Amino acid sequence: MSYIIEQAVKGHIYLYSVQSYWDKEKKQPRQHRTYLGKKDPATGALIPDDGIRDAREFGNIFLLQNIARRIGLTEDLTVVFPETWREILALAFYRICENKALYLCNNWLDTIWSHESVSLPSARISELLAQLGHTRVFTERFFRRWTQRFTKTNRFIVFDLTSISSYAHGLDIVEWGYNRDCESLAQVNLGVIYGEPSGLPLFYSLYPGSIHDVTTLKNIVTELEILSLDTTVFVLDKGFYSKANLRHMQGMKSIIPLPVRCCAERDMVAAVQGKIRSSEYAIRHREHVYYCIRRKLAIADNNYTAHIYLDERRQAANRETFLRTLIDAEALVAAQGFTKKAQIEEYLADQLPGLEPYFATRRNGPRSVLVRNTEAIDVALGRMGMFVLMTNADLSSESILGYYRKKDGVEKYFDSLKNNLFLKRLRIHSQHTMEGLLFVEFVAMILRSEMSVVLKNSKLRDSLCIPEMLSELRKLKQIMFGKKKALSEVSRTQKDIFAAFGIKLDAKT
């Protein structure tokens, strides 16, 4: 069966002859399209093809396909999803290049170059996402293959959680909880393991929206053991600190900050404040000098080494901000003309919360005014710029600090996931479809993360970001003259981009 379809592109109507056929291997209907020409806007008649059959986006897709092959992503998807890997990659490419609603993907596929013909109408996308969500065993199999690629190269891994708001109703996993975006919506929690120095996400897990950070670690540790990642140094944020978590991680090498609320942290910081500035304790991390003192620490039946750091640059900035806040608070209270102590206390609690411990009040004629609690202020000033990282790994203070500073990779991942790929709010009302979408987004973020790593390490880092790079590559077209194919002129910038990724454009390409 054949028929003619119209496709609108940049104000022109193009006509294609479509031949439907049955794909015996994939067991689904497929299409062959043949370009006929343009439609005359005045008469509606066909303007025959003038010899240039088509001009398709080439540069951006060629780059993404090469990246996927080079890092092993294509191979792992092919092995685990032999029937749908092309569609998964096509959706991931679309999310990176276009960042639009998924139902528009099929129109985009008609405008790009590709070795493999892929058709993804809206109904097929829904079917594919639901299929991926139903077959969780296959995504777990993919995670195992993917993480094994980096077990020897990654020196440490980072785990963190984010919340993804959802408008969905009736999904068991969507619950009310602590929303990290401060939105009045139910949510799901997404936990991601990120590897360094590969700079790539390794796997993720979904949790109900009501689950707190400290209660997710048990499942993550189990998954790390299954994926053979339990021997890598595990870097956590202070939100995961609890004695129960430390007991559960017994035997695992880890780095975790001691929160200020912890008595052990306050005691150690107070004990070293008077001598930490000695040149004996000076260390260098990258271009800056820090001070660090080590202390032994036993918590939750485990032995750790506490690294107590002082960052004088951060201390100076924090001190100035803090003192400016106190001085401004005194001026604000004085301007109110309060006559009673209770009025000042109410004003501080309502307008300047958190400053109450640093002030007392006294009478000054008919008015009540603030008086600085210098003892409390000096204690607060003394500990500014100081923090404690504890570990059971045999690492230097410089290495510990470097590992912890690099954990922001997972935070950048979350930022890209929500903002660059429009995943800030889920509008899907099927749990399986939601899980399938998250897997596609995860594949897209692997590719996006690899692009970030390459750009950061190349001379292009100061001149191009990922959207600018893709926009430049989109200009490189594959042009068809009958059965012959050719590329449009390759610009200097495009050559530099391909060179940064180790890609050569030759006659065969």
BAMI-466792 format. One record per residue (C-alpha): x, y, z. Coordinates in steps of 0.25 Angstrom, whole numbers, plus 5000, padded with zeros to 4 digits. Each point is the difference from the previous one (the first is absolute). Example, Ala and Ser with C-alpha at 12.3 -4.5 7.8 and 13.67 -1.06 7.14 Angstrom:
BAMI-466792
504949825031 500650144998 
***
This chain:
BAMI-466792
500050005000 500550144996 499650145002 500550145000 500250095013 500350145002 501150065009 500150145004 501450055002 500450155001 498850054993 500149904988 499149884998 500849874995 499349884994 500549865003 499549864994 499849915012 500149854998 499649915012 500549865002 500149905011 501449985007 500149855003 501150025010 499450115009 498649954997 499550144998 499550084988 501150094994 500150114989 500850034988 500050154996 500350064986 500250154998 499150054989 500250155001 499350135005 498650045000 499650124992 499450105011 499150064990 499549894992 500349885009 500749934988 501249925001 501350074997 500949884995 501349975007 501250094994 501049895003 500350045014 499349895007 500250055015 500950075009 500049945014 500750045013 501349925001 501050065010 499349995013 499549864997 501349954995 500750065013 499049935009 500149864993 501550015001 499950035015 499149895002 500949904993 501350055006 499549995015 499349864998 498650055002 499649954986 500649875003 499349985013 498650054995 500149904988 500349885009 499050035010 498950064991 500349934986 498650044995 499850145005 501450065002 499950084987 498750075005 500650025014 501250074994 499150084990 499250055012 501250045008 500650074988 498750084998 499950045015 501550054999 499850074987 498650065000 499549995015 498650004995 498849925003 500249854996 498849994991 500750104990 501249904999 499549934987 500050134993 501450035004 500549864996 499550044986 501050125000 501349935004 501049904995 500249865005 500549874997 498849935005 498650044996 499150025013 498650035000 499450055014 498650054999 499350045013 499349875002 501349924998 500850095010 498949985011 500149854997 501550005001 500150085013 499049915006 500849884995 501350055006 499250035013 499449865001 501449934997 500850055012 500849875000 500650054987 500450145005 500749945012 500749914990 500450124992 500550075013 500949885003 500650004987 500250155000 500650015014 501049894997 500650094989 500550095011 500349925012 501550014998 500150154995 499050065010 500850045013 498750045007 498550004999 499050105005 498649985004 498950115001 498550015000 499150104993 498550025000 499250004987 498650075001 498849934994 498650044996 499749854999 498949945009 499849855004 501549964998 500549935013 501450064999 499550144999 499950055014 500150135008 501350035007 501250095001 499950074986 501450054997 499550104990 499050065010 498849974992 498649965006 500049874992 500149865003 501349944995 500949884997 501449995005 501149974990 501349955006 501250004990 501449945001 501050084993 501549964997 501350075000 500950034993 499149944988 499050115003 498849914996 498849965007 500049855003 498649965005 498850065007 498949955009 498650055002 499450025014 498750045005 499950155003 499849995015 501349935002 501150085007 501550004996 500549925011 499049894998 500449974985 501449965003 499749865004 499549964986 501150084993 501149925007 499349874996 500050054986 501550045001 500349865004 499249944989 500750094990 501449975006 500250155003 500149985015 501550005000 500150144994 500050125010 498650055002 499850155002 498850055006 499450135004 499750045015 498549974998 500349855000 500750015014 499449915010 500649895009 499149904994 500550034986 501449995005 499849865006 499449964987 501250044992 500949935009 501249954992 499750094988 501150114998 499250145001 500250155002 498950075007 499950145007 499750015014 498850105002 500150115009 498949955008 500949885004 500650025014 501349934995 500150114989 499950115009 500949955011 501149974989 499950144994 500150075013 501249915004 500850044988 499650154998 501250055007 501149934993 499449964986 500750124993 501449955003 500849984988 500249865004 498549974996 500150084986 499649914988 499750044986 498849964991 500150054986 500350155000 499650025015 500649985014 499249935011 500449965014 499649865005 500249925013 499749855001 499349945012 499649865003 498549985001 499149885004 498550004996 499049894999 501049895003 500950054989 501350075000 500350124991 501050114998 499450145001 500650104991 499850145006 500150114990 500150155000 499850084987 500450145003 499450064987 498749955004 500150045014 500350144996 498850014991 499149935011 500550095011 499750134992 498649954996 499749965014 500550135007 499350094989 498749925003 500250035015 500250154998 498950014991 499149935010 500450105011 499650124990 498749944997 499649985014 500450145004 499250064989 498749935006 500150075013 499649895009 499750035014 499949855005 500949885000 498949914995 499850094988 501449984996 500049855002 498749994992 500750084989 501249924999 499349875000 499150054989 500950084991 501449965003 499949855005 501249935004 500750135006 499449995014 501249935006 500950114996 499250125007 499550045014 499250125003 500250125009 499350135004 500550134993 499150115006 498649974996 500449904989 500549855000 501249984991 500849884996 501349965007 501049914993 500249865007 501550014996 500349865006 499049934991 500550094988 501449975002 499849855001 499250014987 501150084993 501049905005 499549884994 499650074986 500849944988 500249875008 499449864997 500249855003 500149894990 500249865006 500449884992 500449855003 500950004987 501550025000 500150134993 500750135001 499350125005 500250064986 499349884993 498950005010 499750154997 500149984985 499049885000 499050085008 500250134992 499749924987 498749945005 499350124994 500049924987 498749935005 499450135003 500350054986 499349884995 498750035008 500150144994 500149954986 499049895002 498950105005 500350124992 500749964987 499149884998 498750065005 499849895011 499750105011 498649965001 499449864995 498750004993 499949854998 498949935006 500549854999 501149955009 500649914989 500150124990 500650095010 501149905003 500249984985 500250154998 501050015011 500849894994 500050074986 500450135008 501149925007 500649964986 499950144995 500750055013 501149904998 500350064986 499850155005 501049975012 501049944990 499950134992 500250085012 501349935004 500650014986 499750154999 500550025014 501349944996 500250064987 500450144995 498550024996 499650015015 500050155000 499350034987 498949894999 499049945008 499249884996 498850074994 500950094992 500849884996 498849934995 499450124993 501350014992 500149864996 498550004996 500550094988 500849894994 499049934991 500049874992 499550044986 499449894990 500150024985 499249894995 500749875005 501350085003 500350065014 500950115004 500350095012 499850155001 501350085002 500749975014 500350125008 501250035008 499249995013 499449874996 501349944997 500550045013 498849945007 500249874993 501550005003 499750025015 499249875000 501049934992 499249994987 500550014986 499250044989 500649934987 499549964986 499349885005 499250085011 
***
